[in-house]
Amino acid sequence: MASKDPRTPESGAPQWKAPLPEKVAGSTYAPSFLALGITFLLFGIVSSYVFSAAGVVLMAWSLTKWAGELLRGE
């Protein structure tokens, strides 16, 4: 007796459906810059406040860019 594929209508199983959402969001560099900002912030704790300041600025910029892209639906 042959096994039935669950994706075929003969097996009585429900058919596969397309996952939602069908439109996938585009790629962005904001998460990478956020991670870099966190790294600068933590490195600045042991080295110099200049790195910490750059990390905070980079984190703020990447968060606003990332949130703006999500809100605009890009």
C-alpha positions in Angstrom: 0.0 0.0 0.0 1.5 3.3 -1.1 1.7 6.2 1.4 -0.3 9.2 0.4 1.2 12.7 0.2 -0.6 15.1 2.6 -0.5 17.8 -0.1 -2.6 15.9 -2.6 -6.4 16.3 -2.6 -6.9 12.5 -2.6 -5.6 12.2 1.0 -8.4 14.3 2.5 -6.0 16.6 4.2 -6.4 20.4 3.8 -4.5 22.0 1.0 -1.4 24.1 1.6 -2.1 27.8 1.7 0.2 30.8 1.0 1.7 32.2 4.2 0.7 35.7 5.2 2.0 38.3 4.5 2.7 37.6 0.8 4.8 40.7 0.5 8.2 40.4 2.3 9.8 43.5 3.6 13.0 44.7 1.9 16.4 44.3 3.4 17.9 47.0 5.5 21.3 47.8 7.1 19.8 49.3 10.2 20.1 46.2 12.4 23.8 46.0 11.5 24.4 49.6 12.4 22.5 49.2 15.6 24.8 46.3 16.6 27.8 48.4 15.6 26.5 51.3 17.8 26.1 49.0 20.7 29.7 47.7 20.2 31.0 51.3 20.0 29.1 52.2 23.2 30.5 49.2 25.1 34.0 49.7 23.7 33.9 53.3 24.8 33.3 52.3 28.4 36.8 50.8 28.6 38.6 53.1 26.2 37.2 56.6 25.5 34.0 58.5 25.8 34.3 59.5 22.2 33.5 55.9 21.2 30.6 55.9 23.5 29.2 59.1 22.1 29.6 57.8 18.5 27.8 54.6 19.6 24.9 56.5 21.1 24.6 58.6 17.9 24.8 55.5 15.7 22.2 53.7 17.7 19.8 56.6 17.7 20.2 57.0 13.9 19.8 53.3 13.1 16.7 53.0 15.4 15.0 56.0 13.8 15.9 54.7 10.3 14.7 51.2 11.0 11.4 52.4 12.7 10.8 54.8 9.8 11.2 52.1 7.2 8.7 49.9 9.1 6.2 52.6 9.5 6.4 53.6 5.8 6.1 50.0 4.7 9.3 50.0 2.7 
